[in-house]
């Protein structure tokens, strides 16, 4: 099975000048949790998640309309291509602990988004005819890696502070 058989097409995306209010509105209206960040040629240069927006707003004393995506430092994008095997994309997600991948063409331009939700909806039980296909076991193993504990950065404030 290929990524293009599973991915969501017609993606929404933003650029470095998009403000956080606009980005939040896009995420809300399309019920998604990640926006690819693109340049003028629609090439993916980063990604920003709903979590990124939350922390950006929670750590600044500014309105969402006054902060741009460029100020949030979009994360390095892990990507895939429509002609990639879905299991390869799932391994990329597991390795980098991400639940969504921008799907790009060979020039790096956005074509869609592959989410863990898309993969789960297309997974099937392992049966002899599906021995090498997208099965529940593959998805569960990837999810265990994605959701495994990370080493959090914990800051303690002393009682005297």
N, C-alpha and C positions, 0 to 999 in steps of 0.2 A: 504494500500500500504506500502511496506517495503522499507527501505533505499537501500537495494541491488538492487531493481527494478529501482532505479533512479540514483544512484551514478555513478561516473566515475571510472572505474577500471584501473588497470595498472598505478598506480600513480608514479610520479617522487617524489623523496625525497632527502634529504641531511643529513649530519651529522655535528657535532660540528666543525670538521676540514675543512669543505668545505669553500672555500673563497667566498667573495661576488661577484667577477666576474663570477665564475662558477655558483653561485646561480642565478644571474641575467640572465645569458645565458640560464639556464634551464627554468626559468619563461618565457623568451622571446620566446624560441623555442616551448614551449607547450601552449603559450597564456593563462597563468594562473597567479594568483596573490598571491598564498600561497604555501609554501613548508613545508610538515611535516619534522621535524627533528627527526632522529631515532638514536638509539644506535647500537651496533654491532649485536644484535639479531633482528634488524628491528623493535624494539618496539618504539612507538612514545613517545618522551620525550619533545617535544615542537613544535612550528610552527613559521615560519618567513614569513612575507608578503613583497610584493614589496614596500610597504610604510616603513616597517622597514629598508629595504636596502637603500631606499632613504635617510632617516634621519640619518642612520649610516654613509653614505658617505658624507652627507652634514654637519656633525658635527665633522668630523675628517679630518685632513690634511694628508690623506694617500690614496694610491691607492687601488682599489677594490680587487686586487689580494693579498694585504698584510693584509687584515682584514678577520678574520674567523667568521663563524656563531656563534661560541661560544662566541666571543667578543660582539656580538649584543644582547646577553641575550634573547634567544628565549622565546616567550610568553608561558604561561601555556596552554597546549592544552585542549580545550573542544572537546570531541570526541563523536562518536556514533558507533553503531555496525550495521552490515548488516541486522540483523534480527529485529532491532528496527522499530517501526512504524514511517513513514515519518513525521507525525504530531508531534510526540515527538521530533524528531530531529529539526524540524522547531521551536518548542518552545525553545529548547536549544539555537538555533541561536538568537532568539529574546531576550531571557533573558540575554545573554552575549554579545549582539550586535556584532555578528560575521557573516560573509557571507559564511564561509566555515568551514567544520568539517572533520578532518581525520576520516576515517572509519577503525576500528580496529577489529581484531578477539578477542576471549575471553582471549588470552594471551597478548593482547596489541600490536600485530604486525600489521603493515600497510596493508590494503587491498584495499583501494581506498580513494576517496575524494568526499564528498557531498557538492555541492555548491548551493547557492541560485539560480544561473542560471539553474542548473539541475532541481530544484524544480519548478521554473517558467515554464519551458518547459513541465513539466508533469501535471501542474494544469489544471483543467477543470471548466466550469461553474457549479454553484450549481444547480443541478436538483434532483428530488426525488430519482433517482437511485444512485446519488453521494452525498447524504445528509451527510454522515460521512466521505467521502473521501477527497482527496486533491483538494480543490476548490480555486478559485480566492480570495474569502473572507479571507480564512486562510492565504494565501500568502501576501495579502495586509496588513492585521493586523500585521503580523510578520515584514514586511518591515517597517511599521510605527515605530515599536519599535526599530528595528535595526538602522534606519536612524534618530531617534529622537536626538535632540541636546544633546550633552554631555557637561559637564562643562569644558570648555577648561582652561588650565593653561596659563594665559596671563602674560607675563613679560613686564613691561614698562621700557624704558630707559629714564632717565631724560634728559632734554635738556643740562644740564651741563656735562653729562657723555660723 
